[in-house]
């Protein structure tokens, strides 16, 4: 890797790469590493510095890595770095307020797990370590983008320190508030859920047994996700959806009061609880770009689609973008096309548009369905859940969705 975090100006002729990736988060860096495995070079530009992103307490969230996403990590050489840090999701239990009629998703022994849970900090550390060892990746940290330009000859990005980066394709991977997407004028479908996710971790008396719990309440889902034991103590990640107006109070209340509220919603399934991490609140919203490409520009990850965390598919959807884009570009480049070729970008857009729309629509629909209060709606939901529990074909469909193994999978997401 060439590290361009210093203020020295690197000559322009040395700064030409195939891709200029704006955003060096988990999806942007995964794209750069996956592209490098296919012989595609890239600049990665991020306004933050890696030590800021990986500082203890900077991001207390954990992510569920699906089977398909794990295949991608394995295929780009990342799996060995993090395998010992993940906790297997052996099964998923879905319930309407802990009432009778839950669904249990558990794969057959030969099918492996439904995914793995990782701390976001551990994922970033592994990605950044791999990036430093990759010669086809030039990493610009602590860098502000001063100007972007796209024309028939390629793309240029001028940084605040005067460096001019050149490439064939500009990739917007800056997240939900992508300035590149906004500058290009992409049309979005978007709405605010008026809720926030309270994210923390809990120590608990009894083992989670590798079970991920999704407990639905009218005010929002309450998710318990298995983490590795810490110092011999059992531990789970908590993602608790609350009304936006209550978020500040939930993060400010005493630990004893917060744990008592959590116990009310999860019962005694894990025994005695204690907080294991600071509480953080993240506002929840939905957005989906009508188009994913423009002239020499492509959107990936949260720059293209942002969803409710109810099913833990946000990062996985972004990693599917990575696999599809790398496969599309590498196949085109073998035929002599450049990465910014309009035909290739349209193929990527066609491939990803339907999949992202379906996943996001289903996720949004489930959130709204379980948000309807009242005894009758609850009874109807539990009746439907009981039907899914008894019909193997339906359970298989939902498990394949959870594992990311449905639809037309990019080669990088296959075992």
C-alpha positions in Angstrom: 0.0 0.0 0.0 1.1 3.5 -0.7 0.2 5.7 2.3 -0.6 9.2 1.1 -1.6 10.6 4.5 1.4 13.1 4.6 1.2 16.5 3.1 3.9 15.8 0.5 2.5 16.2 -3.0 2.9 13.0 -5.1 3.3 13.7 -8.8 0.1 13.3 -10.8 1.5 10.6 -13.1 2.0 8.3 -10.1 -1.6 8.8 -8.9 -3.5 7.1 -11.7 -5.5 4.1 -10.6 -8.5 2.2 -12.0 -10.8 3.2 -9.2 -11.1 6.3 -7.0 -13.1 5.2 -3.9 -14.4 8.0 -1.8 -15.1 6.5 1.7 -12.7 4.1 3.5 -15.2 2.5 5.8 -16.0 -1.2 5.9 -17.7 -1.4 2.5 -15.3 1.0 0.7 -12.2 -0.8 2.0 -13.7 -4.2 1.3 -14.2 -3.1 -2.3 -10.6 -1.9 -2.6 -9.2 -5.3 -1.3 -11.6 -7.4 -3.4 -10.7 -5.3 -6.5 -7.0 -5.8 -5.8 -7.5 -9.6 -5.7 -8.8 -9.2 -9.3 -5.9 -7.0 -10.3 -7.8 -3.7 -10.1 -6.0 -0.8 -8.5 -7.6 1.9 -6.4 -7.3 5.1 -4.5 -9.2 5.1 -1.2 -10.0 8.5 0.3 -11.3 9.0 3.8 -11.6 12.2 5.8 -11.1 10.2 9.0 -7.9 8.7 10.2 -7.8 5.0 11.0 -6.8 5.5 14.6 -9.9 7.6 15.1 -12.2 4.9 13.6 -10.7 2.1 15.6 -10.3 3.9 18.9 -11.9 2.2 21.9 -15.4 3.4 22.2 -15.6 5.1 18.8 -18.1 2.6 17.5 -19.8 0.3 20.0 -21.8 -1.5 17.3 -21.5 -5.2 16.2 -22.4 -6.5 12.8 -23.9 -9.8 11.7 -21.8 -11.2 8.9 -23.9 -13.5 6.7 -22.7 -16.8 5.2 -22.3 -15.1 1.8 -20.4 -12.2 3.3 -18.1 -14.6 5.2 -17.4 -16.3 1.8 -16.3 -12.9 0.5 -14.0 -12.3 3.4 -12.6 -15.8 2.9 -12.0 -15.2 -0.8 -10.2 -11.9 -0.3 -8.0 -13.3 2.5 -9.6 -11.6 5.4 -11.3 -14.5 7.2 -8.1 -15.9 8.8 -7.5 -12.5 10.4 -10.8 -12.4 12.2 -12.1 -16.0 12.5 -11.2 -16.2 16.2 -13.0 -12.9 16.9 -16.5 -13.9 15.7 -19.3 -15.6 17.5 -21.4 -18.1 15.5 -25.1 -17.5 15.1 -26.3 -21.1 15.4 -30.0 -20.2 15.3 -32.4 -17.3 15.2 -35.6 -17.0 17.3 -38.3 -14.5 16.2 -41.1 -13.7 18.6 -44.0 -11.3 19.0 -43.4 -9.9 22.5 -42.3 -13.3 23.9 -45.8 -14.6 23.3 -46.5 -18.2 22.0 -46.1 -18.7 18.3 -42.4 -17.9 17.7 -40.3 -19.0 14.7 -37.0 -20.9 15.2 -34.6 -20.8 12.3 -31.9 -23.5 12.7 -29.9 -24.9 9.8 -29.0 -28.5 9.4 -25.7 -29.6 10.9 -24.0 -29.9 7.5 -25.1 -26.3 6.5 -23.0 -24.6 9.1 -24.1 -21.4 10.9 -26.5 -18.6 10.0 -23.7 -16.1 10.3 -21.2 -14.7 12.7 -21.2 -11.7 15.0 -18.2 -9.3 15.0 -17.5 -6.0 16.7 -17.3 -3.3 14.1 -13.9 -2.3 15.6 -12.5 -5.7 15.0 -13.7 -5.7 11.4 -12.1 -2.3 10.8 -8.8 -3.3 12.3 -8.6 -6.3 10.1 -9.5 -4.4 6.9 -7.0 -1.7 7.7 -4.3 -4.2 8.4 -4.9 -5.9 5.1 -5.0 -2.5 3.3 -1.6 -1.6 4.5 -0.1 -4.8 2.9 -1.9 -4.3 -0.5 0.3 -2.7 -3.2 -2.6 -2.0 -5.5 -4.2 0.2 -2.9 -3.3 3.8 -2.2 -4.9 5.0 1.0 -5.4 8.7 1.6 -6.4 9.3 5.3 -7.4 12.5 7.0 -8.1 13.8 3.5 -10.8 16.3 2.5 -12.2 16.2 -1.1 -12.0 19.7 -2.6 -13.4 18.9 -6.1 -14.6 16.0 -8.2 -14.7 15.9 -12.0 -15.9 13.3 -14.5 -15.5 13.4 -18.2 -15.0 11.2 -21.3 -11.3 10.6 -20.4 -11.8 9.6 -16.8 -12.3 11.0 -13.3 -10.2 13.3 -11.2 -10.4 14.1 -7.5 -8.6 17.1 -6.0 -7.8 16.8 -2.3 -7.6 19.7 0.1 -3.8 19.4 0.2 -3.5 19.8 -3.6 -3.1 16.2 -4.6 -4.9 15.3 -7.8 -6.0 11.7 -8.0 -6.9 10.2 -11.4 -8.9 7.1 -12.3 -11.4 5.5 -14.7 -14.3 5.1 -12.2 -15.4 7.1 -9.2 -17.0 5.1 -6.4 -19.2 6.8 -3.8 -18.9 4.8 -0.5 -19.2 7.6 2.0 -22.3 6.3 3.7 -25.8 7.6 4.2 -24.9 11.3 3.8 -22.7 10.8 0.7 -21.7 14.2 -0.6 -20.8 12.7 -3.9 -24.3 11.3 -4.4 -25.8 14.6 -3.5 -23.6 16.6 -5.8 -24.4 14.2 -8.7 -28.2 14.7 -8.0 -29.3 11.1 -7.6 -33.0 10.8 -6.7 -33.8 9.1 -3.5 -36.8 7.5 -1.9 -36.4 8.3 1.8 -38.2 8.6 5.1 -37.5 8.9 8.7 -38.7 6.2 11.1 -38.8 8.7 14.0 -36.9 6.0 16.0 -33.4 5.5 17.3 -31.5 2.4 17.9 -29.9 2.1 21.4 -26.8 0.0 21.0 -24.8 -1.6 23.8 -23.7 -5.0 25.1 -24.9 -7.0 28.1 -23.2 -9.5 30.4 -25.6 -12.2 31.4 -25.7 -15.1 33.9 -26.8 -17.8 31.4 -25.2 -18.7 28.0 -26.9 -17.4 24.9 -26.3 -20.7 23.2 -25.5 -19.1 19.9 -29.1 -17.9 19.5 -29.9 -14.5 18.1 -33.2 -13.2 19.4 -35.5 -10.8 17.5 -38.3 -9.8 19.9 -40.9 -7.5 18.4 -42.9 -4.9 20.3 -45.2 -2.3 18.9 -42.8 0.5 19.9 -39.9 -1.3 18.0 -37.8 -4.5 17.9 -35.5 -5.6 20.7 -32.6 -7.7 19.3 -30.1 -9.7 21.3 -27.2 -10.9 19.3 -24.6 -13.5 20.5 -21.1 -12.3 21.2 -18.0 -14.3 22.4 -17.7 -14.6 26.1 -15.5 -11.9 27.7 -13.3 -12.8 30.7 -15.4 -15.9 31.3 -18.6 -14.0 31.3 -21.5 -14.5 28.8 -22.2 -11.6 26.5 -24.7 -10.4 23.9 -25.0 -7.3 21.8 -28.3 -5.3 22.3 -30.0 -3.3 19.5 -33.1 -1.7 21.1 -35.4 0.4 18.9 -37.0 3.3 20.8 -38.9 6.4 19.9 -36.5 9.2 18.9 -37.9 11.3 21.7 -37.0 8.7 24.3 -33.4 8.0 23.0 -31.7 10.7 25.1 -33.4 9.5 28.3 -32.5 5.9 27.6 -28.8 6.7 27.2 -28.8 9.0 30.2 -30.7 6.8 32.8 -28.8 5.0 35.4 -27.3 1.6 34.6 -29.6 -0.1 37.1 -32.7 1.5 35.6 -31.7 0.6 32.1 -31.0 -3.0 32.9 -34.4 -3.2 34.7 -36.1 -1.9 31.5 -34.2 -4.5 29.4 -35.2 -7.3 31.8 -38.9 -6.3 31.4 -38.6 -6.9 27.6 -36.5 -10.1 27.6 -37.8 -11.8 30.7 -35.5 -14.1 32.6 -34.1 -16.0 29.6 -30.5 -15.0 30.4 -30.7 -14.5 34.1 -29.1 -11.6 35.8 -27.9 -8.8 33.5 -25.2 -6.1 33.7 -24.1 -3.5 31.2 -21.0 -4.5 29.3 -20.5 -1.4 27.1 -21.4 2.2 26.8 -24.9 3.0 25.4 -25.0 4.8 22.0 -28.0 6.1 20.1 -28.3 6.1 16.3 -31.2 7.7 14.4 -33.1 5.3 12.1 -34.1 6.1 8.5 -34.7 4.6 5.1 -33.3 5.7 1.8 -33.0 4.0 -1.6 -31.5 5.5 -4.7 -33.6 5.1 -7.8 -30.4 4.7 -9.9 -27.0 3.4 -8.8 -24.8 4.7 -11.6 -24.0 7.9 -13.6 -21.3 8.7 -16.1 -18.2 7.1 -14.5 -19.8 7.1 -11.1 -21.3 4.2 -9.1 -22.9 4.1 -5.6 -22.3 1.3 -3.2 -23.2 0.5 0.4 -25.1 3.0 2.4 -24.5 5.7 -0.2 -26.9 3.7 -2.4 -29.3 2.2 0.3 -29.9 2.7 4.0 -32.3 0.4 5.9 -33.7 -0.4 9.3 -31.3 -2.7 11.3 -34.1 -5.1 12.1 -32.7 -8.0 10.0 -29.0 -7.0 10.3 -28.6 -6.9 6.5 -27.2 -3.4 6.0 -23.5 -4.2 5.8 -24.2 -7.5 4.1 -26.1 -5.7 1.3 -23.1 -3.4 0.9 -20.8 -6.4 0.6 -23.1 -7.9 -2.1 -22.6 -4.6 -3.9 -18.8 -5.2 -3.6 -18.9 -8.7 -5.0 -21.2 -7.7 -7.9 -19.1 -4.6 -8.9 -15.8 -6.4 -8.8 -17.1 -9.3 -10.9 -18.7 -6.9 -13.4 -15.6 -4.8 -13.7 -13.1 -7.7 -13.9 -15.1 -9.5 -16.6 -15.3 -6.3 -18.6 -11.6 -5.5 -18.2 -10.8 -9.0 -19.5 -12.6 -8.0 -22.7 -10.6 -4.8 -23.0 -13.2 -2.5 -21.5 -12.2 0.1 -18.9 -13.8 0.2 -15.4 -15.7 3.4 -16.3 -17.4 1.9 -19.3 -21.1 2.7 -19.4 -22.1 -0.8 -20.5 -20.4 -2.3 -17.4 -22.0 0.2 -15.0 -25.5 -0.5 -16.5 -25.0 -4.2 -16.0 -24.0 -3.6 -12.3 -27.1 -1.4 -11.8 -29.4 -4.0 -13.3 -27.9 -6.8 -11.2 -28.1 -4.9 -7.9 -31.2 -2.8 -8.2 -33.8 -5.6 -7.9 -32.0 -7.4 -5.1 -31.6 -4.3 -2.9 -35.1 -3.2 -3.6 -36.5 -6.6 -2.5 -34.5 -6.9 0.6 -35.2 -3.4 1.7 -38.9 -3.6 1.0 -39.3 -6.8 2.9 -37.3 -5.4 5.9 -39.4 -2.2 5.9 -42.6 -4.2 5.6 -41.7 -6.5 8.6 -40.9 -3.4 10.7 -44.2 -1.9 9.9 -46.2 -5.1 10.3 -44.9 -5.7 13.8 -45.4 -2.0 14.7 -49.2 -2.3 14.6 -50.4 -2.4 18.2 -53.3 -4.3 19.6 -54.3 -7.9 20.6 -55.9 -8.7 17.2 -52.9 -7.7 15.0 -50.6 -9.6 17.4 -52.8 -12.7 17.2 -52.8 -12.5 13.4 -49.0 -12.1 13.3 -48.5 -15.1 15.6 -50.8 -17.2 13.5 -48.7 -16.4 10.4 -45.5 -17.1 12.3 -46.9 -20.5 13.4 -47.5 -21.3 9.7 -44.0 -20.4 8.8 -42.7 -22.6 11.7 -44.6 -25.6 10.3 -43.8 -25.2 6.6 -40.2 -26.2 5.8 -40.2 -24.5 2.4 -41.0 -21.1 4.0 -38.4 -21.6 6.7 -35.8 -22.4 4.1 -36.7 -19.3 2.1 -36.2 -17.0 5.1 -33.0 -18.8 6.2 -31.5 -18.4 2.8 -32.3 -14.7 2.9 -30.7 -14.4 6.4 -27.6 -16.3 5.2 -27.4 -14.1 2.1 -27.5 -17.1 -0.2 -30.5 -16.2 -2.3 -30.7 -14.7 -5.8 -27.8 -14.4 -8.3 -24.7 -14.5 -6.1 -21.4 -12.9 -7.2 -18.6 -15.4 -7.4 -16.8 -13.8 -4.5 -19.8 -14.5 -2.2 -19.7 -18.2 -3.0 -17.8 -20.9 -1.1 
